[in-house]
């Protein structure tokens, strides 16, 4: 059940990250939502590693959003380097 919860939080976090960091992305909202899901998973496992979350707990909405924003910024950096 925690994987499904992490997916749902990541979906919402990706959408919020797109609202916070507007701009033209080649993949649009779909890629941003996938990045949000990845950010949610990364922050869940990073939080477990650091002892912030217990086993079976998923990253909170704020953590997932921060993860999505960080991954979106990295994604945009790589795209600018690739197109330049």
N, C-alpha and C positions, 0 to 999 in steps of 0.2 A: 504493500500500500504506500510506502514511503516514496517509491519511485514514481508512482502516479502523482502524488502530492508535489514532488519536486518538478515534474513536467508542467503541472498546472501553475505553480508559482513562477517557473521559468517563462512560461507563455505570457503571463501578465507582466513580469519584469521586463521582458523583451519589448513589449508594447510600450511600457512606460519609458524605457530607455530611448526608444525612437521619439517619443514626445519630448524628452529632456534634451536629446541631441538631434535636433532636426537637421536635415541635409539630404542630399541626393546620394543614395546608395544604389549600386548596380543591382543588388538583389531585392531591394525594396523592403517592405515590411516582413516578408517571409523570412529572409535571411536574418533580419534583426531579431525576429522572434526565436529563430533557431540559435542565434548567439545568446539570447536571454536564457534559453533552456540550458545551453552549455555553461553559462555563467552561474546558473543555479546549481548545476551538478558540481562545478569546480568549487564553489563556495561551501557546498555541503561537505565534500570530502576534505577540503582544506580546514573547515571548522572542526570536523571530527579529528583530524590530525593534530590540530592545535588545542584540542580539548574544549572548544567552545560548545560544540553540540555533542549530545550523547548518541550512542548507537541507536539507530532507528529514527533519529530526528533529521529533518530536512532543514536546509538553510531558510532563514526567514525571508520575508519579502524584501526587506531593506538590503540584506546581504546579497540576495539574488539580483536585485536591481543594480547594486554597485558592481557586481561581477559582470553584468550585461553591459554596463557603461564602459568598464575597463576593456572588455573584449571588443566592443564596438569601436572604441578609440584605436586599439591595436589593428583591427581589421581595416579601418580607414587609412592608417599609416602605411600599411602594406600595399593597399590599393594605389595610393598616391605614388609610392616608389615604383610600383610596377608599370604604371601608365606614363611616368615621366621619363 
